[in-house]
Every structure is written in C-alpha cells, then in structure tokens.
Amino acid sequence: MRKASFLHLLNYFKATPFWKGVRRRKQLRRMLSMKAIDEFIDLHYGKDCPEREVLRQEIYSVAKNHRLQKWEFLCYDLHGKDEDYIHSFVADIEWKAFISTLNKLQNVNRFRDKYACYESYKPYYKRDCVPFYATGRNFTPEHLADKGIQPLLDFLRKHGRFIIKPLGGTYGMRIQVVDVEELAGGSVPAADDLAGWCRILNALEATYSVIHPRGSILEELIVQVPEIACLHPASLNTVRMSTVNLGDHVELLPPAIRMGRGGAVVDNVSSGGIKALVDMDTGRLVTVSDKKANHYEEHPDTHVPLIGFQIPKWQECKELAIKLAMVVPSNRYTGWDLALTEKGWVMVEGNSVGEIIWQFAGQKGWREGYEDLCRKVGSK
C-alpha cells in the first residue's frame, strides 16, 4: 500500500507545471548542446561523416527554430530540406505541450499507473490483471493466509505464462514474458503445495523488486488473431488509435499500427519496431517506416507484404476507440493501444501523452491537421 501511495504521489509531481517546466528547460539544453549533436552524428552518420559541419548547423537550427529534436531530424529525414518543409512537421515538444492541456491531472495519473488504468477500463481489457508490489519479505506458508496475497496467488495458479510490466513504465521498456515453471525452478507445484508457491513468490520478489522497484502489473497474455500475428509473431502488434473528445463527438486522429522486429515481444517504435500509417476509411496500410526514416514494402523479418495489408474488423476497432473515449469524458485526449483477439478488439493500454505516431509512419508533416485540431478544441 505504501509503494502504491508513493507511485501516485510521484505521478502527481511529474504532472505539475513546475516539473514540466524543469523538464522542458533540461530538454532544450540537451537539444542545443553541440557535444550531444556531435555524439548523435557519430552514432547515426559516422565519425568520418564528410558533411559533419553542415549537419551540425542543420540540427542546431532545426532545434532552435522549430523545436525538433535530433531523433526527429533523423526520423523525418530533414537533412537538406527547406524551411517550409521543416515547418510542416509538428515537433514532439509542441504536440505534448498541447495535449497536456486537454487532460485533468487525475486522468493523467490514471494512465501512468497501469493498474489504476485497468480498474477504470476493465470491461475493455477482457483479460486478468493483478498488481504486485515488492515487500522485501521472505514468503512462508503462513503468509499465504493473508487475503491481500490471494489475488496474486490465484493469478499465478491460473496463468502458467504471463506478461509483467512496470506500473509506471513507458515505451515498452522492461516488459517481459514470465513462465511460472521457470520461477518454480522446475515443475509447477500442486495447488495445495504451499511451500512450492512460496518459492515462486520469492523468485518473483527477488527478480522484479529490482527491475520494477515501484511495482508491477501482471497481465494475462493477449493472444492475437493469426491474421495480425503473421506480421511478426513474437510481438503483440497493436493499433494506436488516438481520440480527442470534443463533447458533441469524438474526433479520431490518423491511426497507425506498430509491429515488433527481431523477435522482440514489444512493438514499440522506441524499442526498435516499425510502424505503418493506416487509411482511416479502409483499414489498409499506406506507408511503413522506422525511426531512422527507413521505408519498407514488406516486414524485414517475416517478409509479409505490408503496403495495402488489410487490418481485419477495422470498423469495430474505430468503434471501440470511440467507446473508450467516452468512459471518462473529462479526459479529452488519449492514445489507445488496441489488439485484435478471438474475443474481438481489446484495450492493451491508454496513454494520456503520446507521440504523433501517424506523422512518423507517414513521413509527412501534419501541421495543417494539427492547426485544424487546435481550432476545434479552442471552439469547445
């Protein structure tokens, strides 16, 4: 309970204007640091890059005049582009400052704590989830009589494999698939073997108290339909459907689908995945790229053709996003991660702050769409 309270307090502090101002100032210093720019050029263009001085000037100018960060310079392939073209891209800093004005603090915290989010949207998850807070104790059979332990124990007995995430995690980091048999160090114990289940709880405690010091959420594995799994079977390939609740209707922002690479279990672009812009009307993939501005006609690992790929049950996906946006109407902006299973479309998680993933996927500036959205929000 104490750790849960600490997490909520930390999330509250991170959402305050003071903390946001501190982060923006630090971010701006990093953006304009010539040392950081040189390191970025070394990493992505090579230490012997013949255009180093030109790149240094361009990256600095783009950051100072357009607030576009180094990774955006690379992602949007801005080297050698004119001012009008560069201005057509909405900076991540600009976008996040805008959407931060749309959500109340308690709603932001609801999404930052993954279990609080689950409790708010449970009917749309369509799977079991349970929180886990490391206590530092060594479990004994006597502890298992504690009613507070029972939901966790029931979950572990029911689900031989599950996914574990940090309660406040982002960008798909520190997410792992866990096998109960491996935690047991052998075969899964019988339900009444209390000593065996204590070993499992102690193994869980020993491992994830370090990796997820602020708590974890254990989730039943989502099994996606074969039509989506074929893109990259190792990862859960999700649609990001962002919504803005305008009161009289819900505005759907351009959708994208994310796919893992190289056997990774997560599909996040920040973790090495690729993303595709999806046609809003048809649900077909339009363009596919990664964060280094590489474009793909097919998945680089599975070789499934991507351009024109049809996402099944597309209308139902859009309908779910609209339903989710109406659950907490005061939460005006949300980026919904949705997966298609045999139970239909399900909610993976919600994001109160998200990147303009459709601008990344489409490799085309969204300035006109952004300004149109600002007008719509301003008129409500």
C-alpha positions in Angstrom: 0.0 0.0 0.0 2.9 2.3 0.9 4.5 1.8 -2.5 1.2 2.4 -4.3 0.8 5.7 -2.5 4.3 6.7 -3.3 3.7 5.9 -7.0 0.6 8.1 -7.1 2.5 10.9 -5.4 5.4 10.6 -7.8 3.0 10.7 -10.8 1.2 13.7 -9.3 4.5 15.6 -9.0 5.6 14.7 -12.6 2.3 16.2 -13.9 2.7 19.5 -12.2 3.6 22.7 -14.2 6.8 23.1 -12.2 8.1 19.7 -13.1 7.1 20.1 -16.7 9.0 23.4 -16.8 12.1 21.8 -15.4 12.0 19.0 -17.9 11.5 21.4 -20.8 14.5 23.6 -19.8 16.7 20.5 -19.4 15.4 19.2 -22.8 16.2 22.4 -24.5 19.7 22.5 -23.2 20.3 18.9 -24.4 18.9 19.8 -27.8 21.3 22.8 -28.3 24.3 21.0 -26.9 27.0 20.8 -29.6 28.6 17.9 -27.7 25.3 16.0 -27.8 24.9 16.9 -31.5 28.4 15.6 -32.3 27.7 12.3 -30.5 24.4 12.0 -32.4 26.2 12.5 -35.7 28.9 9.9 -34.7 26.2 7.4 -33.9 23.9 7.8 -36.9 26.1 9.3 -39.7 29.5 8.0 -38.8 32.6 9.5 -37.1 34.1 10.3 -40.5 31.0 11.9 -42.0 32.1 14.4 -44.7 29.0 16.6 -44.1 29.6 16.9 -40.3 29.7 20.7 -40.2 26.6 21.0 -42.4 24.7 18.5 -40.2 25.8 20.3 -37.0 24.4 23.6 -38.3 21.2 22.0 -39.6 20.5 20.0 -36.4 21.1 23.1 -34.2 19.0 25.3 -36.4 16.1 22.8 -36.5 16.2 22.5 -32.7 16.4 26.3 -32.1 13.9 27.5 -34.7 11.4 24.6 -34.8 11.9 22.7 -31.5 12.5 19.5 -33.4 14.8 17.1 -31.6 17.8 15.2 -33.0 15.8 12.0 -33.3 13.1 13.9 -35.2 15.7 15.3 -37.6 16.7 11.7 -38.4 13.2 10.3 -38.4 11.8 12.9 -40.8 15.0 12.9 -42.9 15.3 16.7 -42.6 18.9 16.9 -43.9 19.0 19.4 -46.8 15.3 20.3 -46.6 14.0 23.9 -46.8 12.3 25.9 -44.0 8.7 25.4 -45.3 9.1 21.6 -45.4 10.6 21.5 -41.9 7.9 23.7 -40.5 5.2 21.3 -41.8 6.3 18.9 -39.1 4.8 19.3 -35.6 7.5 19.0 -33.0 7.1 16.3 -30.3 7.6 19.1 -27.7 4.9 21.2 -29.3 2.4 18.3 -29.6 2.9 17.2 -26.0 2.5 20.7 -24.6 -0.8 20.9 -26.5 -2.3 17.6 -25.4 -1.2 18.2 -21.8 -3.7 21.0 -21.7 -6.6 18.6 -22.6 -6.4 16.2 -19.6 -7.0 16.8 -15.9 -4.3 15.7 -13.5 -6.2 12.8 -12.0 -6.8 11.4 -15.5 -3.1 11.7 -16.4 -2.3 9.7 -13.2 -4.9 7.1 -14.1 -2.9 6.2 -17.2 0.5 6.5 -15.6 -0.4 3.8 -13.1 -1.2 0.8 -15.3 -3.3 -1.0 -12.6 -5.4 2.1 -11.9 -6.0 2.2 -15.7 -7.0 -1.4 -15.7 -9.5 -0.8 -12.9 -11.1 2.1 -14.8 -11.4 0.3 -18.1 -11.6 -3.3 -17.0 -14.5 -4.4 -19.3 -12.5 -3.5 -22.3 -9.3 -5.4 -21.3 -11.1 -8.8 -21.5 -8.2 -10.4 -19.5 -7.0 -10.9 -16.0 -4.6 -8.4 -14.4 -3.2 -8.1 -10.9 -0.7 -5.7 -9.2 2.5 -6.8 -7.5 4.4 -4.7 -5.0 7.7 -6.0 -3.7 7.6 -6.1 0.1 11.1 -7.3 0.9 9.8 -10.2 2.9 10.5 -13.9 2.6 7.3 -15.7 1.9 6.3 -18.6 4.1 3.2 -20.8 4.1 1.7 -18.6 6.9 1.8 -15.6 4.6 -0.4 -17.2 2.1 -3.3 -17.0 4.5 -3.2 -13.2 4.0 -6.2 -12.1 1.9 -4.1 -9.5 0.3 -1.9 -12.2 -1.3 -4.8 -14.3 -2.6 -5.5 -12.4 -5.9 -1.8 -12.7 -6.8 -1.7 -16.4 -5.9 -4.9 -17.1 -7.8 -3.5 -15.4 -10.9 -0.2 -17.4 -10.8 -2.1 -20.7 -10.4 -4.4 -19.8 -13.3 -1.8 -18.4 -15.8 1.3 -20.5 -16.5 2.8 -17.8 -18.6 2.0 -14.1 -18.3 3.4 -10.7 -19.1 4.9 -8.4 -16.5 5.2 -4.6 -16.8 6.4 -1.8 -14.5 3.3 0.0 -13.1 4.6 3.4 -14.4 6.5 2.1 -17.5 6.6 3.7 -20.9 7.8 3.0 -24.4 7.6 -0.8 -24.0 10.6 -0.9 -21.7 11.3 -3.5 -19.0 8.3 -5.6 -20.3 8.9 -9.4 -20.1 7.1 -12.7 -20.6 7.3 -14.8 -17.4 7.0 -18.5 -17.1 5.7 -19.8 -13.8 7.6 -23.1 -14.3 10.9 -21.2 -14.6 10.0 -19.2 -11.4 9.4 -22.6 -9.7 12.8 -23.8 -10.8 11.1 -26.9 -12.2 7.6 -28.2 -12.5 4.6 -26.1 -11.3 3.6 -27.2 -7.8 0.2 -28.5 -7.0 -2.4 -26.0 -5.8 -2.1 -27.2 -2.2 1.8 -27.2 -2.2 2.1 -24.0 -0.2 5.9 -24.3 0.1 6.2 -24.6 -3.7 4.1 -21.4 -4.2 6.2 -19.6 -1.7 9.3 -20.4 -3.8 7.5 -18.9 -6.8 6.5 -15.7 -4.9 10.0 -15.4 -3.5 11.5 -15.8 -7.0 9.1 -13.1 -8.3 10.0 -10.8 -5.4 13.8 -11.3 -5.9 13.7 -10.6 -9.6 11.2 -7.8 -10.0 11.8 -5.8 -6.9 15.0 -4.8 -8.6 13.7 -4.4 -12.2 10.4 -2.8 -11.2 11.1 -1.1 -7.8 7.9 0.9 -7.9 5.6 -2.0 -8.5 4.5 -4.2 -11.4 1.3 -5.3 -13.1 0.9 -9.0 -14.1 -1.3 -9.4 -17.2 -2.8 -12.5 -18.8 -1.1 -12.9 -22.2 -3.1 -11.5 -25.1 -3.4 -14.0 -28.0 -3.8 -12.0 -31.2 -5.6 -13.5 -34.2 -3.4 -15.2 -36.8 -4.3 -12.5 -39.4 -2.4 -10.0 -37.3 0.2 -12.3 -35.7 1.6 -13.1 -39.1 3.1 -9.6 -39.3 5.6 -10.5 -36.5 4.5 -13.5 -34.4 6.8 -12.8 -31.4 5.3 -9.4 -30.6 1.8 -8.1 -29.9 1.1 -6.0 -33.0 -1.1 -3.1 -31.9 -3.1 -0.3 -33.5 -2.6 3.1 -32.0 -5.9 5.0 -32.3 -5.8 8.4 -30.7 -9.0 10.3 -29.8 -10.0 13.8 -28.8 -13.3 14.1 -27.0 -14.9 17.4 -28.3 -18.1 17.0 -26.2 -20.6 16.6 -29.0 -18.5 14.0 -30.8 -15.2 12.1 -30.6 -12.5 13.0 -33.1 -10.4 10.1 -34.4 -6.9 11.1 -35.2 -4.9 9.3 -38.0 -4.3 5.7 -37.0 -1.2 3.6 -37.2 -0.2 0.0 -36.5 3.1 -1.0 -34.8 5.0 -4.2 -35.3 7.9 -5.7 -33.5 11.2 -6.7 -35.1 13.9 -9.3 -34.4 11.9 -11.5 -32.1 11.1 -8.7 -29.6 8.0 -9.2 -27.6 7.1 -5.5 -27.8 6.0 -3.5 -30.8 7.1 0.0 -29.7 8.9 2.1 -32.3 11.1 3.3 -29.4 12.2 -0.3 -28.8 13.2 -0.9 -32.4 9.8 -1.7 -34.0 8.3 -0.4 -37.2 5.1 1.5 -37.8 2.6 1.9 -40.6 0.1 4.6 -41.4 -3.4 3.2 -41.7 -6.1 4.5 -44.0 -8.9 5.7 -41.7 -11.7 4.6 -44.0 -10.4 1.2 -45.3 -8.0 -0.1 -42.6 -5.3 -0.7 -45.2 -1.6 0.1 -44.6 -0.4 3.0 -46.6 3.2 3.7 -45.7 5.7 1.9 -43.4 8.9 3.2 -41.8 11.0 3.2 -38.7 12.6 5.9 -36.6 15.6 6.1 -38.9 13.5 7.0 -41.9 13.9 3.6 -43.4 10.9 2.6 -45.6 9.5 -0.9 -46.0 7.4 -2.6 -48.6 7.4 -5.8 -46.6 8.2 -6.8 -43.0 12.0 -7.1 -42.8 11.8 -10.3 -40.8 8.7 -12.1 -41.8 8.6 -10.7 -45.4 4.8 -10.3 -45.2 3.8 -7.6 -47.8 2.8 -4.5 -45.8 1.6 -1.9 -48.3 -2.1 -2.5 -48.8 -2.3 -5.0 -46.0 -5.9 -5.2 -44.7 -6.4 -5.0 -40.9 -9.5 -7.2 -40.1 -12.6 -5.9 -38.4 -11.5 -2.3 -38.9 -14.8 -0.7 -38.2 -15.0 -2.4 -34.9 -11.6 -1.1 -34.0 -12.7 2.5 -34.6 -16.0 1.9 -32.6 -14.0 0.6 -29.6 -11.8 3.7 -29.6 -14.9 5.9 -29.6 -16.4 3.9 -26.7 -13.2 4.2 -24.7 -13.0 7.9 -25.2 -16.5 8.3 -23.6 -15.7 6.3 -20.4 -14.1 9.4 -18.8 -15.3 12.4 -20.9 -13.1 14.8 -18.9 -10.1 13.0 -20.3 -10.2 14.7 -23.7 -7.1 13.2 -25.4 -6.0 9.6 -25.2 -3.8 7.4 -27.4 -5.4 3.9 -27.3 -3.3 0.8 -28.0 -5.7 -1.9 -29.3 -5.2 -5.5 -30.2 -7.4 -8.0 -32.2 -8.1 -11.3 -30.4 -10.6 -14.1 -30.8 -12.7 -12.1 -28.3 -12.6 -9.1 -30.7 -10.7 -5.9 -30.3 -9.4 -5.3 -26.8 -7.7 -2.5 -25.0 -4.0 -3.0 -24.3 -3.5 0.3 -22.5 -4.2 4.0 -22.8 -1.8 6.9 -23.0 -2.5 10.4 -21.8 0.7 11.6 -23.6 1.7 10.1 -26.9 3.8 10.8 -29.9 2.4 11.8 -33.2 2.9 8.3 -34.4 1.0 8.9 -37.7 3.4 11.7 -38.6 6.3 9.3 -38.1 4.6 6.5 -40.0 3.5 8.7 -42.9 6.8 10.6 -43.1 4.7 13.7 -43.9 4.2 16.9 -41.8 0.9 17.1 -40.0 0.9 20.9 -39.5 -2.4 21.6 -41.2 -4.1 18.8 -39.3 -2.7 20.0 -36.0 -3.8 23.6 -36.6 -7.3 22.4 -37.6 -7.5 20.3 -34.4 -6.4 23.3 -32.3 -9.2 25.3 -33.8 -11.7 22.6 -33.0 -10.5 22.3 -29.4 -10.4 26.0 -28.9 -14.0 26.4 -30.1 -15.3 23.9 -27.5 
